[in-house]
Amino acid sequence: MLKNFNLIILSTLLMVPITSWAFCSEDVATTVDVTQYAVDSENGLATDPSTGLMWQMCNYGETWQASGARCDGVAKSLDWQQALQASEQVSIAGYDDWRLPNIKELMQIIERSCAEPATQTALFPSMKNEVYWSSTPVFNNGADNLVWTVHFKEGSNAQKQKNNFNFVRLVRKVTQ
């Protein structure tokens, strides 16, 4: 009987969608004000009016499911050139001007009071504890094969080689 009960519990847990849940500290002031974002829950888009940036709430490769307010599918890990090309082929909610964010823009969605992932999961529910590409190449010591990235496990930035495979979060500038 107990064995059957454990099987039922295990099978139920396997059917629950896996979502990112950040570990956040109440002792650290938040750096991303979720209330300032305009969220388009039909299309999975979050717009920050203070920066004029519209973000896709899902990772590249995933699709937004409005009925469940979640991201479905599998996030794709791409090299930098593939990420740049992929951003040019995306069309969501009638917008086709998506791009990789620059390093400054990508750093703006880091939530310093949270880790694993270091972002507001209310805005980015499927953010991985992994490295994400920016569009910003590194300009130092003649290194033309390095790009700035953000690791959302703890919210740090780093230089990675262009042939590495990392995740992609797309953004666009809102025109008035």
C-alpha positions as a printed NumPy array, in Angstrom:
array([[  0.   ,   0.   ,   0.   ],
       [  2.77 ,   2.434,   0.949],
       [  4.635,   1.549,  -2.247],
       [  1.562,   2.432,  -4.345],
       [  1.128,   5.703,  -2.453],
       [  4.772,   6.652,  -3.118],
       [  4.321,   5.856,  -6.816],
       [  1.253,   8.095,  -6.977],
       [  3.108,  10.966,  -5.289],
       [  6.141,  10.552,  -7.564],
       [  4.056,  10.429, -10.74 ],
       [  2.112,  13.517,  -9.625],
       [  5.327,  15.458,  -9.032],
       [  6.63 ,  14.515, -12.464],
       [  3.56 ,  16.105, -14.071],
       [  4.054,  19.467, -12.347],
       [  5.737,  21.993, -14.661],
       [  9.189,  22.973, -13.519],
       [  9.517,  26.71 , -12.966],
       [ 12.408,  28.817, -11.733],
       [ 12.074,  29.871,  -8.124],
       [ 14.735,  32.282,  -6.996],
       [ 16.132,  32.395,  -3.501],
       [ 15.534,  36.001,  -2.437],
       [ 16.629,  37.807,   0.708],
       [ 14.34 ,  40.241,   2.459],
       [ 17.456,  41.81 ,   4.007],
       [ 18.686,  43.127,   0.646],
       [ 16.873,  45.932,  -1.167],
       [ 15.354,  44.893,  -4.491],
       [ 17.018,  46.28 ,  -7.604],
       [ 14.309,  45.379, -10.141],
       [ 10.912,  46.921,  -9.424],
       [  8.423,  44.462, -10.886],
       [  5.582,  46.965, -10.476],
       [  7.154,  49.396, -12.955],
       [  6.961,  46.835, -15.783],
       [  3.988,  46.689, -18.131],
       [  3.335,  42.981, -18.641],
       [  1.603,  41.714, -21.778],
       [  0.347,  38.395, -20.427],
       [ -1.155,  37.399, -23.782],
       [  2.224,  37.441, -25.544],
       [  4.7  ,  36.963, -22.69 ],
       [  6.32 ,  40.385, -22.929],
       [  7.516,  42.725, -20.169],
       [  8.176,  46.401, -20.911],
       [ 10.21 ,  48.663, -18.664],
       [  8.969,  52.215, -19.347],
       [ 12.013,  53.739, -17.622],
       [ 14.399,  52.183, -20.169],
       [ 12.011,  51.796, -23.111],
       [ 12.958,  48.126, -23.393],
       [ 10.536,  45.287, -24.106],
       [ 11.76 ,  41.867, -22.995],
       [ 10.605,  38.414, -23.965],
       [  9.621,  36.683, -20.75 ],
       [ 10.711,  33.283, -22.125],
       [ 14.121,  32.096, -23.227],
       [ 14.817,  31.729, -26.931],
       [ 13.419,  28.344, -27.985],
       [ 10.52 ,  28.456, -25.539],
       [  7.007,  29.68 , -26.254],
       [  4.72 ,  31.628, -23.96 ],
       [  1.523,  29.876, -22.92 ],
       [ -0.945,  32.591, -21.933],
       [ -3.46 ,  30.103, -20.551],
       [ -0.976,  28.901, -17.942],
       [  1.148,  32.057, -17.762],
       [  4.298,  30.013, -18.312],
       [  7.041,  29.198, -20.788],
       [  6.838,  25.842, -22.561],
       [  9.387,  24.044, -24.675],
       [ 13.145,  23.827, -24.433],
       [ 15.467,  26.807, -24.166],
       [ 18.131,  26.682, -26.862],
       [ 21.804,  27.066, -26.142],
       [ 23.569,  28.72 , -29.095],
       [ 26.992,  30.022, -29.974],
       [ 27.235,  33.809, -30.295],
       [ 26.914,  33.977, -34.093],
       [ 23.875,  31.675, -34.   ],
       [ 22.337,  33.845, -31.272],
       [ 22.78 ,  36.998, -33.36 ],
       [ 21.218,  35.31 , -36.4  ],
       [ 18.37 ,  33.756, -34.399],
       [ 17.332,  37.132, -33.007],
       [ 16.801,  38.434, -36.544],
       [ 14.344,  35.623, -37.328],
       [ 11.995,  36.084, -34.35 ],
       [  8.563,  37.656, -34.644],
       [  6.342,  37.934, -31.576],
       [  3.151,  39.966, -31.213],
       [  3.822,  41.539, -34.608],
       [  7.292,  42.786, -33.64 ],
       [ 10.226,  41.622, -35.73 ],
       [ 12.972,  43.911, -34.41 ],
       [ 14.195,  41.614, -31.618],
       [ 17.904,  41.541, -30.807],
       [ 20.425,  40.413, -28.241],
       [ 20.659,  42.929, -25.392],
       [ 23.926,  44.746, -24.849],
       [ 25.739,  44.015, -21.592],
       [ 24.36 ,  47.118, -19.85 ],
       [ 20.774,  46.163, -20.745],
       [ 21.24 ,  42.543, -19.679],
       [ 22.711,  43.632, -16.337],
       [ 19.591,  45.757, -15.697],
       [ 17.414,  42.669, -15.231],
       [ 19.664,  41.212, -12.526],
       [ 17.92 ,  41.174,  -9.164],
       [ 20.635,  41.666,  -6.534],
       [ 18.431,  40.399,  -3.699],
       [ 17.942,  37.025,  -5.438],
       [ 20.051,  34.105,  -6.602],
       [ 19.468,  30.907,  -8.53 ],
       [ 18.365,  32.734, -10.644],
       [ 19.384,  36.316,  -9.922],
       [ 16.326,  37.888, -11.521],
       [ 12.653,  38.515, -10.848],
       [ 10.982,  35.237, -11.803],
       [  7.632,  37.04 , -11.956],
       [  9.002,  38.67 , -15.122],
       [ 11.287,  35.885, -16.338],
       [  9.698,  32.654, -15.086],
       [ 12.009,  30.247, -16.906],
       [ 15.339,  32.033, -16.403],
       [ 18.074,  29.45 , -16.055],
       [ 20.931,  29.466, -13.555],
       [ 23.182,  29.676, -16.578],
       [ 25.129,  32.041, -18.836],
       [ 23.291,  34.345, -21.28 ],
       [ 24.773,  36.157, -24.278],
       [ 24.946,  39.908, -24.685],
       [ 25.65 ,  41.62 , -27.999],
       [ 28.704,  43.381, -26.548],
       [ 32.103,  42.187, -27.778],
       [ 35.137,  42.576, -25.535],
       [ 37.559,  45.246, -26.713],
       [ 40.857,  44.576, -24.976],
       [ 44.262,  43.149, -25.771],
       [ 43.241,  42.46 , -29.356],
       [ 40.824,  39.728, -28.254],
       [ 38.271,  39.572, -31.046],
       [ 36.805,  36.236, -29.982],
       [ 35.357,  37.296, -26.608],
       [ 31.881,  38.585, -25.721],
       [ 30.388,  39.876, -22.461],
       [ 27.902,  37.506, -20.817],
       [ 25.818,  37.349, -17.64 ],
       [ 25.59 ,  34.286, -15.429],
       [ 22.149,  34.405, -13.846],
       [ 22.922,  31.913, -11.103],
       [ 24.406,  34.743,  -9.054],
       [ 24.158,  37.72 , -11.418],
       [ 27.803,  38.091, -12.415],
       [ 29.231,  39.146, -15.749],
       [ 32.126,  37.503, -17.546],
       [ 33.9  ,  37.283, -20.869],
       [ 33.195,  34.131, -22.896],
       [ 34.496,  32.894, -26.227],
       [ 32.14 ,  33.321, -29.168],
       [ 32.135,  29.588, -29.872],
       [ 30.731,  28.754, -26.402],
       [ 27.091,  27.71 , -26.205],
       [ 24.964,  29.936, -23.957],
       [ 21.319,  30.888, -23.54 ],
       [ 19.509,  33.787, -25.175],
       [ 17.03 ,  36.372, -23.874],
       [ 15.799,  38.808, -26.531],
       [ 14.871,  42.471, -26.219],
       [ 13.641,  45.297, -28.413],
       [ 13.456,  49.078, -28.065],
       [  9.904,  50.378, -27.79 ],
       [  9.209,  53.194, -30.216],
       [  6.862,  55.953, -29.158]])
